[in-house]
Amino acid sequence: MNSIYPNLDAEMAKRNIDYRDLAKEIGISDMAMYRRMIGVTKWSLHEAIRISWLLNGVDIYKLFEKRTEEGGN
């Protein structure tokens, strides 16, 4: 998947959490999760807060910082 959220990807990898696991935990389908991760659909505030909580309180602004056009952070 070409996620636009490198910090979210990194935090998930640190905890060995995959996209399907996270989707299930926040109550959305795999397809809905995919659409959010690639930037087609926006996250709700509730989803962002829940994800931050699941990842031990990682700052929401850090988690959802988008990848730049050049491919870096």
N, C-alpha and C positions, 0 to 999 in steps of 0.2 A: 504494500500500500504506500502511496506517496503522500504521507501525512504532511500537513502544513504546520504542525506543532512539534518542533524538535524537542522542546523541553518536556512536554507531556510524554512523548515517545521515550525519552531518556528515563524519566521517573518510573514509567511502567516497566521498562526493561530492568531497572534496579530491583524491582519487586517481583519480577517474573510474572507480570500480569499481561495477558494479551487482550486484544480489542474485544473479543467475544465475552471474556470475563467481565470487563469493565461495562460493556453494554448491559449485561445481565444485572450487574450491581446497581446501575442507575435506572433500570427499567425501560430500556429501549431495545429495539430489534438490532440485529447485526447490520442490516442495511442502513438503518437510521444512524448507527454509529459510524459506518463507513462514510456516509454523506457528510457528517460533521467533521470527521478527521481530514477529509480532502477539501473542506471549505465550501461545499455546496449549500449546506444548511447551517444556520447559526445555532450555537449552544444557548440553552436557557440559563438564566441565573441559577435556578435550582440545580440543574445538571452540573454546572461549573463548581458550585459550592459542594455538592455531593462528591464530585471527583477529588477536589482538594482535600476533603475530609478523609476519603478512602486512601489517599496518598499521604496521610499523616500531616495534613495541614500545610502542604506546599502552597506558596503564594499563588493565587489565581492569576494574577497578572503575569507571573513568570511562566506558569503552566501553559497559558494560552497565547503567548507571544508567537506571532506567525513567522514562518521562514521567509527570508527575503527573496527577491527575484533571482539573485545570484546563487541561491542554494545554500547560503550560510545562515547563521542565526541573526 
